[in-house]
Every structure is written in structure tokens, then in C-alpha cells.
Amino acid sequence: MYKRYSQLAIDEYNRRFKDANAELEFVKVLKVIDQATNGVRYYITFIAKDLGDGGEIKTYQAVVLDGIDSDAAKIFRLKSPEDERGKAN
């Protein structure tokens, strides 16, 4: 299930940045936190292969809303290095 939501975010990213030759390929989910709202909001951390950057593996974060009528990726970002260390400077 979480792979599907991660893929939804990746598909949206690939669609938006198609002209910039950006393409991500899902690898695996690392962490998920869910929150009940009008549907369920998933905060997902996952890794993907950046095919536009030589296939480098990078960690990304997305917020995906599983709504009553549809699903949507609301936020998508590269996980910051500060998050990798567990604290910000």
C-alpha cells in the first residue's frame, strides 16, 4: 500500500519535471507516519533512483492524501542532510 503512495508522488514529480529530463524510479519505503484527516494523510520517507543524475540513490519525503474521492501527492522533496543526521544545525 505505501509503495503505491510513494509511486503516486514519484509519478507526479516525473510528470512535472519531464521537460527538465528528471526521472525517478522507486526503490523502497523507509518510514511511514499516518494521520487521520478527511481521509488519511501519509508522511512517507522512501528511496528512489535518480535516473537523471546517473542513477544515484537518494532519499525523498512526500505527503500523500488518501481522500474520499481521490489520492493526491501534496508535498514532495529531497530529504535534507540535516534530517539524515537526526538534527538540524
PDB file as gemmi writes it, atoms N, CA and C in Angstrom:
CRYST1    1.000    1.000    1.000  90.00  90.00  90.00 P 1                      
ATOM      1  N   MET A   1       0.830  -1.194   0.000  1.00  0.00           N  
ATOM      2  CA  MET A   1       0.000   0.000   0.000  1.00  0.00           C  
ATOM      3  C   MET A   1       0.875   1.260   0.000  1.00  0.00           C  
ATOM      4  N   TYR A   2       1.913   1.317   0.859  1.00  0.00           N  
ATOM      5  CA  TYR A   2       2.745   2.517   0.939  1.00  0.00           C  
ATOM      6  C   TYR A   2       3.583   2.697  -0.321  1.00  0.00           C  
ATOM      7  N   LYS A   3       3.936   1.601  -0.958  1.00  0.00           N  
ATOM      8  CA  LYS A   3       4.658   1.693  -2.228  1.00  0.00           C  
ATOM      9  C   LYS A   3       3.791   2.429  -3.249  1.00  0.00           C  
ATOM     10  N   ARG A   4       2.508   2.136  -3.251  1.00  0.00           N  
ATOM     11  CA  ARG A   4       1.585   2.783  -4.195  1.00  0.00           C  
ATOM     12  C   ARG A   4       1.548   4.296  -3.974  1.00  0.00           C  
ATOM     13  N   TYR A   5       1.528   4.722  -2.714  1.00  0.00           N  
ATOM     14  CA  TYR A   5       1.507   6.155  -2.420  1.00  0.00           C  
ATOM     15  C   TYR A   5       2.843   6.812  -2.764  1.00  0.00           C  
ATOM     16  N   SER A   6       3.943   6.103  -2.522  1.00  0.00           N  
ATOM     17  CA  SER A   6       5.260   6.619  -2.919  1.00  0.00           C  
ATOM     18  C   SER A   6       5.321   6.761  -4.432  1.00  0.00           C  
ATOM     19  N   GLN A   7       4.810   5.764  -5.134  1.00  0.00           N  
ATOM     20  CA  GLN A   7       4.815   5.796  -6.598  1.00  0.00           C  
ATOM     21  C   GLN A   7       3.945   6.934  -7.122  1.00  0.00           C  
ATOM     22  N   LEU A   8       2.846   7.218  -6.449  1.00  0.00           N  
ATOM     23  CA  LEU A   8       1.989   8.345  -6.829  1.00  0.00           C  
ATOM     24  C   LEU A   8       2.785   9.652  -6.781  1.00  0.00           C  
ATOM     25  N   ALA A   9       3.562   9.839  -5.715  1.00  0.00           N  
ATOM     26  CA  ALA A   9       4.380  11.046  -5.582  1.00  0.00           C  
ATOM     27  C   ALA A   9       5.463  11.094  -6.660  1.00  0.00           C  
ATOM     28  N   ILE A  10       6.106   9.967  -6.918  1.00  0.00           N  
ATOM     29  CA  ILE A  10       7.141   9.901  -7.956  1.00  0.00           C  
ATOM     30  C   ILE A  10       6.553  10.195  -9.331  1.00  0.00           C  
ATOM     31  N   ASP A  11       5.404   9.627  -9.624  1.00  0.00           N  
ATOM     32  CA  ASP A  11       4.760   9.869 -10.919  1.00  0.00           C  
ATOM     33  C   ASP A  11       4.450  11.351 -11.113  1.00  0.00           C  
ATOM     34  N   GLU A  12       3.990  12.006 -10.052  1.00  0.00           N  
ATOM     35  CA  GLU A  12       3.698  13.438 -10.130  1.00  0.00           C  
ATOM     36  C   GLU A  12       4.989  14.226 -10.363  1.00  0.00           C  
ATOM     37  N   TYR A  13       6.051  13.871  -9.657  1.00  0.00           N  
ATOM     38  CA  TYR A  13       7.355  14.523  -9.846  1.00  0.00           C  
ATOM     39  C   TYR A  13       7.835  14.349 -11.285  1.00  0.00           C  
ATOM     40  N   ASN A  14       7.801  13.113 -11.768  1.00  0.00           N  
ATOM     41  CA  ASN A  14       8.262  12.838 -13.133  1.00  0.00           C  
ATOM     42  C   ASN A  14       7.445  13.599 -14.171  1.00  0.00           C  
ATOM     43  N   ARG A  15       6.146  13.721 -13.938  1.00  0.00           N  
ATOM     44  CA  ARG A  15       5.281  14.457 -14.865  1.00  0.00           C  
ATOM     45  C   ARG A  15       5.628  15.949 -14.868  1.00  0.00           C  
ATOM     46  N   ARG A  16       5.820  16.517 -13.682  1.00  0.00           N  
ATOM     47  CA  ARG A  16       6.104  17.952 -13.572  1.00  0.00           C  
ATOM     48  C   ARG A  16       7.457  18.336 -14.151  1.00  0.00           C  
ATOM     49  N   PHE A  17       8.439  17.455 -14.005  1.00  0.00           N  
ATOM     50  CA  PHE A  17       9.802  17.798 -14.415  1.00  0.00           C  
ATOM     51  C   PHE A  17      10.270  17.026 -15.647  1.00  0.00           C  
ATOM     52  N   LYS A  18       9.319  16.551 -16.433  1.00  0.00           N  
ATOM     53  CA  LYS A  18       9.644  15.793 -17.642  1.00  0.00           C  
ATOM     54  C   LYS A  18      10.524  16.605 -18.596  1.00  0.00           C  
ATOM     55  N   ASP A  19      10.220  17.875 -18.768  1.00  0.00           N  
ATOM     56  CA  ASP A  19      10.986  18.727 -19.677  1.00  0.00           C  
ATOM     57  C   ASP A  19      12.414  18.968 -19.188  1.00  0.00           C  
ATOM     58  N   ALA A  20      12.656  18.799 -17.891  1.00  0.00           N  
ATOM     59  CA  ALA A  20      13.994  19.000 -17.319  1.00  0.00           C  
ATOM     60  C   ALA A  20      14.799  17.701 -17.324  1.00  0.00           C  
ATOM     61  N   ASN A  21      14.272  16.675 -17.985  1.00  0.00           N  
ATOM     62  CA  ASN A  21      14.944  15.378 -18.084  1.00  0.00           C  
ATOM     63  C   ASN A  21      15.094  14.698 -16.725  1.00  0.00           C  
ATOM     64  N   ALA A  22      14.177  14.983 -15.815  1.00  0.00           N  
ATOM     65  CA  ALA A  22      14.205  14.377 -14.491  1.00  0.00           C  
ATOM     66  C   ALA A  22      13.347  13.118 -14.501  1.00  0.00           C  
ATOM     67  N   GLU A  23      13.880  12.062 -13.911  1.00  0.00           N  
ATOM     68  CA  GLU A  23      13.105  10.830 -13.806  1.00  0.00           C  
ATOM     69  C   GLU A  23      13.572  10.047 -12.589  1.00  0.00           C  
ATOM     70  N   LEU A  24      12.613   9.729 -11.733  1.00  0.00           N  
ATOM     71  CA  LEU A  24      12.897   8.925 -10.548  1.00  0.00           C  
ATOM     72  C   LEU A  24      12.292   7.544 -10.716  1.00  0.00           C  
ATOM     73  N   GLU A  25      12.941   6.560 -10.091  1.00  0.00           N  
ATOM     74  CA  GLU A  25      12.451   5.181 -10.091  1.00  0.00           C  
ATOM     75  C   GLU A  25      12.405   4.705  -8.640  1.00  0.00           C  
ATOM     76  N   PHE A  26      11.241   4.254  -8.190  1.00  0.00           N  
ATOM     77  CA  PHE A  26      11.046   3.809  -6.809  1.00  0.00           C  
ATOM     78  C   PHE A  26      11.983   2.653  -6.464  1.00  0.00           C  
ATOM     79  N   VAL A  27      12.539   2.691  -5.227  1.00  0.00           N  
ATOM     80  CA  VAL A  27      13.355   1.591  -4.716  1.00  0.00           C  
ATOM     81  C   VAL A  27      12.662   0.942  -3.521  1.00  0.00           C  
ATOM     82  N   LYS A  28      12.482   1.695  -2.404  1.00  0.00           N  
ATOM     83  CA  LYS A  28      11.766   1.117  -1.262  1.00  0.00           C  
ATOM     84  C   LYS A  28      11.331   2.178  -0.267  1.00  0.00           C  
ATOM     85  N   VAL A  29      10.320   1.835   0.525  1.00  0.00           N  
ATOM     86  CA  VAL A  29       9.807   2.696   1.582  1.00  0.00           C  
ATOM     87  C   VAL A  29      10.676   2.497   2.821  1.00  0.00           C  
ATOM     88  N   LEU A  30      11.037   3.615   3.470  1.00  0.00           N  
ATOM     89  CA  LEU A  30      11.824   3.546   4.696  1.00  0.00           C  
ATOM     90  C   LEU A  30      10.974   3.754   5.944  1.00  0.00           C  
ATOM     91  N   LYS A  31      10.020   4.697   5.869  1.00  0.00           N  
ATOM     92  CA  LYS A  31       9.249   5.059   7.061  1.00  0.00           C  
ATOM     93  C   LYS A  31       7.924   5.688   6.641  1.00  0.00           C  
ATOM     94  N   VAL A  32       6.877   5.401   7.412  1.00  0.00           N  
ATOM     95  CA  VAL A  32       5.563   5.995   7.148  1.00  0.00           C  
ATOM     96  C   VAL A  32       4.932   6.406   8.473  1.00  0.00           C  
ATOM     97  N   ILE A  33       4.383   7.596   8.495  1.00  0.00           N  
ATOM     98  CA  ILE A  33       3.569   8.056   9.615  1.00  0.00           C  
ATOM     99  C   ILE A  33       2.230   8.440   9.009  1.00  0.00           C  
ATOM    100  N   ASP A  34       1.136   7.992   9.639  1.00  0.00           N  
ATOM    101  CA  ASP A  34      -0.171   8.362   9.098  1.00  0.00           C  
ATOM    102  C   ASP A  34      -0.932   9.227  10.085  1.00  0.00           C  
ATOM    103  N   GLN A  35      -1.841  10.019   9.531  1.00  0.00           N  
ATOM    104  CA  GLN A  35      -2.653  10.936  10.316  1.00  0.00           C  
ATOM    105  C   GLN A  35      -4.059  10.931   9.739  1.00  0.00           C  
ATOM    106  N   ALA A  36      -5.028  10.658  10.598  1.00  0.00           N  
ATOM    107  CA  ALA A  36      -6.424  10.673  10.156  1.00  0.00           C  
ATOM    108  C   ALA A  36      -6.877  12.122   9.992  1.00  0.00           C  
ATOM    109  N   THR A  37      -7.400  12.426   8.802  1.00  0.00           N  
ATOM    110  CA  THR A  37      -7.950  13.749   8.498  1.00  0.00           C  
ATOM    111  C   THR A  37      -9.250  13.490   7.748  1.00  0.00           C  
ATOM    112  N   ASN A  38      -9.551  14.264   6.750  1.00  0.00           N  
ATOM    113  CA  ASN A  38     -10.666  13.947   5.853  1.00  0.00           C  
ATOM    114  C   ASN A  38     -10.135  12.917   4.871  1.00  0.00           C  
ATOM    115  N   GLY A  39      -9.946  11.712   5.339  1.00  0.00           N  
ATOM    116  CA  GLY A  39      -9.218  10.663   4.643  1.00  0.00           C  
ATOM    117  C   GLY A  39      -8.026  10.336   5.526  1.00  0.00           C  
ATOM    118  N   VAL A  40      -6.916   9.948   4.941  1.00  0.00           N  
ATOM    119  CA  VAL A  40      -5.696   9.685   5.709  1.00  0.00           C  
ATOM    120  C   VAL A  40      -4.540  10.392   5.023  1.00  0.00           C  
ATOM    121  N   ARG A  41      -3.751  11.101   5.818  1.00  0.00           N  
ATOM    122  CA  ARG A  41      -2.549  11.758   5.307  1.00  0.00           C  
ATOM    123  C   ARG A  41      -1.353  10.890   5.682  1.00  0.00           C  
ATOM    124  N   TYR A  42      -0.535  10.538   4.672  1.00  0.00           N  
ATOM    125  CA  TYR A  42       0.649   9.709   4.881  1.00  0.00           C  
ATOM    126  C   TYR A  42       1.898  10.555   4.692  1.00  0.00           C  
ATOM    127  N   TYR A  43       2.765  10.541   5.699  1.00  0.00           N  
ATOM    128  CA  TYR A  43       4.081  11.167   5.620  1.00  0.00           C  
ATOM    129  C   TYR A  43       5.050  10.030   5.328  1.00  0.00           C  
ATOM    130  N   ILE A  44       5.597   9.997   4.127  1.00  0.00           N  
ATOM    131  CA  ILE A  44       6.375   8.846   3.669  1.00  0.00           C  
ATOM    132  C   ILE A  44       7.815   9.264   3.383  1.00  0.00           C  
ATOM    133  N   THR A  45       8.750   8.484   3.913  1.00  0.00           N  
ATOM    134  CA  THR A  45      10.162   8.627   3.568  1.00  0.00           C  
ATOM    135  C   THR A  45      10.531   7.394   2.767  1.00  0.00           C  
ATOM    136  N   PHE A  46      11.117   7.603   1.590  1.00  0.00           N  
ATOM    137  CA  PHE A  46      11.452   6.472   0.723  1.00  0.00           C  
ATOM    138  C   PHE A  46      12.712   6.779  -0.073  1.00  0.00           C  
ATOM    139  N   ILE A  47      13.279   5.737  -0.655  1.00  0.00           N  
ATOM    140  CA  ILE A  47      14.438   5.950  -1.516  1.00  0.00           C  
ATOM    141  C   ILE A  47      14.041   5.669  -2.957  1.00  0.00           C  
ATOM    142  N   ALA A  48      14.681   6.428  -3.842  1.00  0.00           N  
ATOM    143  CA  ALA A  48      14.427   6.292  -5.276  1.00  0.00           C  
ATOM    144  C   ALA A  48      15.732   6.505  -6.027  1.00  0.00           C  
ATOM    145  N   LYS A  49      15.792   5.921  -7.191  1.00  0.00           N  
ATOM    146  CA  LYS A  49      16.947   6.075  -8.073  1.00  0.00           C  
ATOM    147  C   LYS A  49      16.687   7.273  -8.976  1.00  0.00           C  
ATOM    148  N   ASP A  50      17.626   8.222  -8.974  1.00  0.00           N  
ATOM    149  CA  ASP A  50      17.502   9.421  -9.801  1.00  0.00           C  
ATOM    150  C   ASP A  50      18.150   9.138 -11.154  1.00  0.00           C  
ATOM    151  N   LEU A  51      17.361   8.714 -12.115  1.00  0.00           N  
ATOM    152  CA  LEU A  51      17.873   8.335 -13.431  1.00  0.00           C  
ATOM    153  C   LEU A  51      18.422   9.530 -14.201  1.00  0.00           C  
ATOM    154  N   GLY A  52      17.993  10.730 -13.856  1.00  0.00           N  
ATOM    155  CA  GLY A  52      18.505  11.935 -14.493  1.00  0.00           C  
ATOM    156  C   GLY A  52      19.845  12.371 -13.924  1.00  0.00           C  
ATOM    157  N   ASP A  53      20.277  11.714 -12.833  1.00  0.00           N  
ATOM    158  CA  ASP A  53      21.542  12.043 -12.171  1.00  0.00           C  
ATOM    159  C   ASP A  53      22.420  10.793 -12.078  1.00  0.00           C  
ATOM    160  N   GLY A  54      22.467  10.041 -13.166  1.00  0.00           N  
ATOM    161  CA  GLY A  54      23.345   8.878 -13.232  1.00  0.00           C  
ATOM    162  C   GLY A  54      22.902   7.682 -12.416  1.00  0.00           C  
ATOM    163  N   GLY A  55      21.645   7.649 -12.022  1.00  0.00           N  
ATOM    164  CA  GLY A  55      21.126   6.514 -11.264  1.00  0.00           C  
ATOM    165  C   GLY A  55      21.451   6.557  -9.783  1.00  0.00           C  
ATOM    166  N   GLU A  56      21.837   7.730  -9.284  1.00  0.00           N  
ATOM    167  CA  GLU A  56      22.170   7.870  -7.867  1.00  0.00           C  
ATOM    168  C   GLU A  56      20.942   7.593  -6.994  1.00  0.00           C  
ATOM    169  N   ILE A  57      21.157   6.860  -5.900  1.00  0.00           N  
ATOM    170  CA  ILE A  57      20.088   6.562  -4.946  1.00  0.00           C  
ATOM    171  C   ILE A  57      19.991   7.729  -3.969  1.00  0.00           C  
ATOM    172  N   LYS A  58      18.778   8.265  -3.814  1.00  0.00           N  
ATOM    173  CA  LYS A  58      18.555   9.407  -2.924  1.00  0.00           C  
ATOM    174  C   LYS A  58      17.326   9.145  -2.062  1.00  0.00           C  
ATOM    175  N   THR A  59      17.272   9.833  -0.932  1.00  0.00           N  
ATOM    176  CA  THR A  59      16.143   9.709  -0.010  1.00  0.00           C  
ATOM    177  C   THR A  59      15.204  10.894  -0.211  1.00  0.00           C  
ATOM    178  N   TYR A  60      13.918  10.584  -0.329  1.00  0.00           N  
ATOM    179  CA  TYR A  60      12.890  11.596  -0.566  1.00  0.00           C  
ATOM    180  C   TYR A  60      11.812  11.502   0.502  1.00  0.00           C  
ATOM    181  N   GLN A  61      11.053  12.580   0.638  1.00  0.00           N  
ATOM    182  CA  GLN A  61       9.904  12.608   1.534  1.00  0.00           C  
ATOM    183  C   GLN A  61       8.703  13.147   0.773  1.00  0.00           C  
ATOM    184  N   ALA A  62       7.547  12.584   1.089  1.00  0.00           N  
ATOM    185  CA  ALA A  62       6.313  13.033   0.443  1.00  0.00           C  
ATOM    186  C   ALA A  62       5.178  13.003   1.455  1.00  0.00           C  
ATOM    187  N   VAL A  63       4.218  13.867   1.231  1.00  0.00           N  
ATOM    188  CA  VAL A  63       2.960  13.825   1.970  1.00  0.00           C  
ATOM    189  C   VAL A  63       1.894  13.507   0.937  1.00  0.00           C  
ATOM    190  N   VAL A  64       1.187  12.404   1.168  1.00  0.00           N  
ATOM    191  CA  VAL A  64       0.159  11.950   0.233  1.00  0.00           C  
ATOM    192  C   VAL A  64      -1.159  11.866   0.984  1.00  0.00           C  
ATOM    193  N   LEU A  65      -2.191  12.450   0.409  1.00  0.00           N  
ATOM    194  CA  LEU A  65      -3.523  12.412   1.000  1.00  0.00           C  
ATOM    195  C   LEU A  65      -4.348  11.337   0.313  1.00  0.00           C  
ATOM    196  N   ASP A  66      -4.815  10.393   1.099  1.00  0.00           N  
ATOM    197  CA  ASP A  66      -5.742   9.361   0.621  1.00  0.00           C  
ATOM    198  C   ASP A  66      -7.130   9.877   0.967  1.00  0.00           C  
ATOM    199  N   GLY A  67      -7.727  10.563   0.008  1.00  0.00           N  
ATOM    200  CA  GLY A  67      -9.005  11.214   0.246  1.00  0.00           C  
ATOM    201  C   GLY A  67     -10.186  10.315  -0.053  1.00  0.00           C  
ATOM    202  N   ILE A  68     -11.351  10.823   0.199  1.00  0.00           N  
ATOM    203  CA  ILE A  68     -12.581  10.070  -0.016  1.00  0.00           C  
ATOM    204  C   ILE A  68     -12.786   9.793  -1.502  1.00  0.00           C  
ATOM    205  N   ASP A  69     -12.550  10.808  -2.339  1.00  0.00           N  
ATOM    206  CA  ASP A  69     -12.782  10.659  -3.778  1.00  0.00           C  
ATOM    207  C   ASP A  69     -11.528  10.363  -4.589  1.00  0.00           C  
ATOM    208  N   SER A  70     -10.361  10.799  -4.095  1.00  0.00           N  
ATOM    209  CA  SER A  70      -9.130  10.604  -4.865  1.00  0.00           C  
ATOM    210  C   SER A  70      -7.908  10.708  -3.964  1.00  0.00           C  
ATOM    211  N   ASP A  71      -6.763  10.280  -4.493  1.00  0.00           N  
ATOM    212  CA  ASP A  71      -5.490  10.371  -3.796  1.00  0.00           C  
ATOM    213  C   ASP A  71      -4.675  11.478  -4.455  1.00  0.00           C  
ATOM    214  N   ALA A  72      -3.852  12.174  -3.658  1.00  0.00           N  
ATOM    215  CA  ALA A  72      -3.043  13.254  -4.224  1.00  0.00           C  
ATOM    216  C   ALA A  72      -1.754  13.423  -3.439  1.00  0.00           C  
ATOM    217  N   ALA A  73      -0.661  13.641  -4.161  1.00  0.00           N  
ATOM    218  CA  ALA A  73       0.617  13.971  -3.540  1.00  0.00           C  
ATOM    219  C   ALA A  73       0.614  15.470  -3.270  1.00  0.00           C  
ATOM    220  N   LYS A  74       0.711  15.860  -2.015  1.00  0.00           N  
ATOM    221  CA  LYS A  74       0.641  17.268  -1.642  1.00  0.00           C  
ATOM    222  C   LYS A  74       2.021  17.908  -1.525  1.00  0.00           C  
ATOM    223  N   ILE A  75       2.999  17.165  -1.025  1.00  0.00           N  
ATOM    224  CA  ILE A  75       4.358  17.682  -0.844  1.00  0.00           C  
ATOM    225  C   ILE A  75       5.332  16.613  -1.306  1.00  0.00           C  
ATOM    226  N   PHE A  76       6.411  17.044  -1.955  1.00  0.00           N  
ATOM    227  CA  PHE A  76       7.445  16.109  -2.396  1.00  0.00           C  
ATOM    228  C   PHE A  76       8.773  16.831  -2.314  1.00  0.00           C  
ATOM    229  N   ARG A  77       9.757  16.224  -1.629  1.00  0.00           N  
ATOM    230  CA  ARG A  77      11.059  16.878  -1.509  1.00  0.00           C  
ATOM    231  C   ARG A  77      12.167  15.857  -1.320  1.00  0.00           C  
ATOM    232  N   LEU A  78      13.373  16.299  -1.639  1.00  0.00           N  
ATOM    233  CA  LEU A  78      14.566  15.541  -1.333  1.00  0.00           C  
ATOM    234  C   LEU A  78      14.791  15.700   0.163  1.00  0.00           C  
ATOM    235  N   LYS A  79      15.046  14.605   0.868  1.00  0.00           N  
ATOM    236  CA  LYS A  79      15.265  14.687   2.310  1.00  0.00           C  
ATOM    237  C   LYS A  79      16.545  15.461   2.568  1.00  0.00           C  
ATOM    238  N   SER A  80      16.486  16.420   3.484  1.00  0.00           N  
ATOM    239  CA  SER A  80      17.643  17.278   3.745  1.00  0.00           C  
ATOM    240  C   SER A  80      18.732  16.525   4.507  1.00  0.00           C  
ATOM    241  N   PRO A  81      20.001  16.912   4.312  1.00  0.00           N  
ATOM    242  CA  PRO A  81      21.102  16.260   5.038  1.00  0.00           C  
ATOM    243  C   PRO A  81      20.960  16.389   6.550  1.00  0.00           C  
ATOM    244  N   GLU A  82      20.360  17.485   7.029  1.00  0.00           N  
ATOM    245  CA  GLU A  82      20.152  17.651   8.464  1.00  0.00           C  
ATOM    246  C   GLU A  82      19.271  16.539   9.011  1.00  0.00           C  
ATOM    247  N   ASP A  83      18.251  16.154   8.234  1.00  0.00           N  
ATOM    248  CA  ASP A  83      17.367  15.073   8.647  1.00  0.00           C  
ATOM    249  C   ASP A  83      18.120  13.753   8.712  1.00  0.00           C  
ATOM    250  N   GLU A  84      19.107  13.558   7.845  1.00  0.00           N  
ATOM    251  CA  GLU A  84      19.885  12.322   7.828  1.00  0.00           C  
ATOM    252  C   GLU A  84      20.663  12.156   9.127  1.00  0.00           C  
ATOM    253  N   ARG A  85      21.126  13.270   9.706  1.00  0.00           N  
ATOM    254  CA  ARG A  85      21.875  13.212  10.958  1.00  0.00           C  
ATOM    255  C   ARG A  85      20.949  13.174  12.161  1.00  0.00           C  
ATOM    256  N   GLY A  86      19.685  13.461  11.939  1.00  0.00           N  
ATOM    257  CA  GLY A  86      18.720  13.437  13.027  1.00  0.00           C  
ATOM    258  C   GLY A  86      18.540  14.765  13.722  1.00  0.00           C  
ATOM    259  N   LYS A  87      19.272  15.795  13.311  1.00  0.00           N  
ATOM    260  CA  LYS A  87      19.111  17.113  13.912  1.00  0.00           C  
ATOM    261  C   LYS A  87      19.551  18.183  12.928  1.00  0.00           C  
ATOM    262  N   ALA A  88      19.003  19.353  13.098  1.00  0.00           N  
ATOM    263  CA  ALA A  88      19.390  20.486  12.258  1.00  0.00           C  
ATOM    264  C   ALA A  88      20.477  21.280  12.965  1.00  0.00           C  
ATOM    265  N   ASN A  89      21.312  21.968  12.196  1.00  0.00           N  
ATOM    266  CA  ASN A  89      22.370  22.808  12.794  1.00  0.00           C  
ATOM    267  C   ASN A  89      21.799  24.096  13.308  1.00  0.00           C  
TER     268      ASN A  89                                                      
END                                                                             
